[in-house]
Every structure is written in C-alpha cells, then in structure tokens.
Amino acid sequence: MGVLLSDLIQNWSLLQSPLKNLLSLMVTVIISLAVGLFLPGVDNFAHLGGFVMGIITGFIFLPNLGYGKCQTRWRICVICTFVPAAIVLFAASFIAFYTGVNANEWCSWCGQLSCIDALPWCKPSTV
C-alpha cells in the first residue's frame, strides 16, 4: 500500500482520476488497520512500519514518469532524502527489536494501535 501511495504521489499529474485513486487507497488502508484493531494476533505496528517503509522505498525505486531538468532535480532530492531515511529507520527498528526496547515506556497509548482494551482478548494478563 505504501508503494502504491508513493507511485500515486509521484505520477499524480499523469493519472486520469488521481483523487479517486487516493480515496480508494486510503479506504483500503483504513480497513486494513481496523482489521488489526479487532483481530487478535494482527500487529498494526508491523503494518504501519511496512506502510512507512513502502512509501520510502517506493520513492527510491519507482521511476518518475515525468521528464526534464526539474524532474532530474526532484529525483536527486528524493534519493538524497529517502535513502538515508530508509537506512536510519531500518537500523533503528532492527536495534529496537533485538535489544528488547519497550515501546510502552515511550508511548503509553501506543498499545491501543494494535488492540482495543474493550475487547476480551486485549485485556492485559494479571499473571
């Protein structure tokens, strides 16, 4: 979904109905995240991370279908911005995962992104 969004942004002027495509994509993303809220075992943090990295890598790897000097400058800016961002985000995620960083210490409400406490399978265990 992230790659589709970056493709839509990069080639906005070339599409026949880009607003319709954006609306369709956003509805799909919202439904996917909602499924992660209500089903046990579906991790929205993984989906959000994949969405963000999809956007970043989409800008890096997908071609811009425009041409000209302005497009070349845009491409250079995109590469110089998003390649370091992808490296930093990947390294930070890798380090946080393998060092066992507790995200709840930084963000007390972030647990609500993966499961709503009102659901019986989302209650924290007392054991």
C-alpha positions as a Markdown table, in Angstrom:
| # | Residue | x | y | z |
|---|---|---|---|---|
| 1 | Met | 0.0 | 0.0 | 0.0 |
| 2 | Gly | 2.9 | 2.4 | 0.8 |
| 3 | Val | 4.5 | 1.8 | -2.6 |
| 4 | Leu | 1.1 | 2.4 | -4.3 |
| 5 | Leu | 0.8 | 5.7 | -2.4 |
| 6 | Ser | 4.3 | 6.9 | -3.4 |
| 7 | Asp | 3.6 | 5.9 | -7.0 |
| 8 | Leu | 0.3 | 7.9 | -6.9 |
| 9 | Ile | 2.1 | 10.9 | -5.4 |
| 10 | Gln | 5.0 | 10.8 | -8.0 |
| 11 | Asn | 2.8 | 10.4 | -11.0 |
| 12 | Trp | -0.3 | 12.5 | -9.8 |
| 13 | Ser | -0.4 | 14.7 | -12.9 |
| 14 | Leu | -0.3 | 11.7 | -15.3 |
| 15 | Leu | -3.4 | 9.9 | -13.9 |
| 16 | Gln | -6.9 | 10.3 | -15.2 |
| 17 | Ser | -8.6 | 10.4 | -11.7 |
| 18 | Pro | -5.9 | 10.6 | -9.0 |
| 19 | Leu | -8.3 | 11.8 | -6.3 |
| 20 | Lys | -10.4 | 8.7 | -6.9 |
| 21 | Asn | -7.3 | 6.5 | -6.7 |
| 22 | Leu | -6.2 | 8.3 | -3.5 |
| 23 | Leu | -9.6 | 7.8 | -1.9 |
| 24 | Ser | -9.7 | 4.1 | -2.8 |
| 25 | Leu | -6.2 | 3.6 | -1.4 |
| 26 | Met | -7.0 | 5.4 | 1.8 |
| 27 | Val | -10.2 | 3.4 | 2.4 |
| 28 | Thr | -8.2 | 0.2 | 1.9 |
| 29 | Val | -5.5 | 1.3 | 4.4 |
| 30 | Ile | -8.1 | 2.3 | 7.0 |
| 31 | Ile | -9.9 | -1.0 | 6.6 |
| 32 | Ser | -6.6 | -2.9 | 7.0 |
| 33 | Leu | -5.7 | -1.0 | 10.1 |
| 34 | Ala | -9.3 | -1.5 | 11.5 |
| 35 | Val | -8.9 | -5.3 | 11.0 |
| 36 | Gly | -5.7 | -5.1 | 13.1 |
| 37 | Leu | -7.6 | -3.4 | 15.9 |
| 38 | Phe | -10.2 | -6.1 | 16.2 |
| 39 | Leu | -8.5 | -9.4 | 15.4 |
| 40 | Pro | -6.1 | -10.9 | 17.9 |
| 41 | Gly | -2.6 | -11.7 | 16.6 |
| 42 | Val | -2.6 | -9.0 | 13.9 |
| 43 | Asp | 0.1 | -6.4 | 14.8 |
| 44 | Asn | -0.6 | -2.9 | 13.5 |
| 45 | Phe | 2.9 | -1.8 | 14.4 |
| 46 | Ala | 4.2 | -4.2 | 11.8 |
| 47 | His | 1.7 | -3.0 | 9.3 |
| 48 | Leu | 2.5 | 0.7 | 10.0 |
| 49 | Gly | 6.2 | 0.0 | 9.7 |
| 50 | Gly | 5.7 | -1.7 | 6.4 |
| 51 | Phe | 3.5 | 1.1 | 5.1 |
| 52 | Val | 6.1 | 3.8 | 6.0 |
| 53 | Met | 9.0 | 1.7 | 4.6 |
| 54 | Gly | 6.8 | 1.0 | 1.5 |
| 55 | Ile | 6.3 | 4.8 | 1.0 |
| 56 | Ile | 10.1 | 5.5 | 1.4 |
| 57 | Thr | 11.3 | 2.6 | -0.8 |
| 58 | Gly | 8.6 | 3.4 | -3.4 |
| 59 | Phe | 10.1 | 6.9 | -3.8 |
| 60 | Ile | 13.5 | 5.4 | -4.1 |
| 61 | Phe | 12.9 | 2.6 | -6.5 |
| 62 | Leu | 9.9 | 3.6 | -8.6 |
| 63 | Pro | 10.6 | 5.6 | -11.7 |
| 64 | Asn | 9.1 | 9.1 | -12.1 |
| 65 | Leu | 7.4 | 9.1 | -15.4 |
| 66 | Gly | 8.0 | 12.8 | -16.0 |
| 67 | Tyr | 11.0 | 14.2 | -17.8 |
| 68 | Gly | 13.1 | 17.4 | -17.9 |
| 69 | Lys | 15.6 | 19.2 | -15.8 |
| 70 | Cys | 13.1 | 19.8 | -13.0 |
| 71 | Gln | 12.3 | 16.1 | -12.8 |
| 72 | Thr | 16.0 | 15.3 | -12.6 |
| 73 | Arg | 16.5 | 17.7 | -9.7 |
| 74 | Trp | 13.4 | 16.2 | -8.0 |
| 75 | Arg | 14.8 | 12.7 | -8.4 |
| 76 | Ile | 18.2 | 13.7 | -6.9 |
| 77 | Cys | 16.4 | 15.3 | -3.9 |
| 78 | Val | 14.3 | 12.3 | -3.4 |
| 79 | Ile | 17.3 | 9.9 | -3.4 |
| 80 | Cys | 19.3 | 12.2 | -1.1 |
| 81 | Thr | 16.4 | 12.4 | 1.3 |
| 82 | Phe | 14.8 | 8.9 | 1.3 |
| 83 | Val | 17.9 | 6.7 | 1.1 |
| 84 | Pro | 19.3 | 7.9 | 4.4 |
| 85 | Ala | 15.8 | 7.9 | 5.9 |
| 86 | Ala | 15.3 | 4.3 | 5.0 |
| 87 | Ile | 18.7 | 3.3 | 6.4 |
| 88 | Val | 18.1 | 5.1 | 9.7 |
| 89 | Leu | 14.5 | 3.7 | 10.1 |
| 90 | Phe | 15.7 | 0.2 | 9.3 |
| 91 | Ala | 18.6 | 0.4 | 11.7 |
| 92 | Ala | 16.5 | 1.9 | 14.5 |
| 93 | Ser | 13.8 | -0.8 | 14.1 |
| 94 | Phe | 16.4 | -3.5 | 14.0 |
| 95 | Ile | 18.2 | -2.2 | 17.1 |
| 96 | Ala | 14.9 | -1.7 | 19.0 |
| 97 | Phe | 13.6 | -5.1 | 18.1 |
| 98 | Tyr | 16.8 | -7.0 | 19.1 |
| 99 | Thr | 17.6 | -5.1 | 22.2 |
| 100 | Gly | 14.0 | -5.5 | 23.5 |
| 101 | Val | 13.0 | -1.9 | 23.8 |
| 102 | Asn | 9.7 | -1.5 | 25.5 |
| 103 | Ala | 7.7 | 1.0 | 23.4 |
| 104 | Asn | 5.1 | 1.4 | 26.1 |
| 105 | Glu | 7.7 | 3.3 | 28.2 |
| 106 | Trp | 7.8 | 5.9 | 25.4 |
| 107 | Cys | 4.2 | 6.0 | 24.4 |
| 108 | Ser | 1.6 | 4.8 | 26.9 |
| 109 | Trp | -1.3 | 4.9 | 24.4 |
| 110 | Cys | 0.5 | 3.1 | 21.5 |
| 111 | Gly | -0.7 | -0.2 | 22.7 |
| 112 | Gln | -4.2 | 0.9 | 21.6 |
| 113 | Leu | -3.0 | 0.8 | 18.0 |
| 114 | Ser | -2.8 | -2.9 | 17.9 |
| 115 | Cys | -5.8 | -3.9 | 20.1 |
| 116 | Ile | -8.6 | -2.1 | 21.8 |
| 117 | Asp | -8.8 | -2.7 | 25.6 |
| 118 | Ala | -12.6 | -3.1 | 25.5 |
| 119 | Leu | -12.2 | -6.4 | 23.6 |
| 120 | Pro | -11.8 | -9.5 | 25.9 |
| 121 | Trp | -8.7 | -10.8 | 24.2 |
| 122 | Cys | -6.9 | -7.5 | 24.6 |
| 123 | Lys | -7.0 | -7.3 | 28.4 |
| 124 | Pro | -3.5 | -7.4 | 30.0 |
| 125 | Ser | -3.0 | -10.6 | 31.9 |
| 126 | Thr | -2.8 | -10.5 | 35.7 |
| 127 | Val | -0.4 | -13.4 | 35.9 |
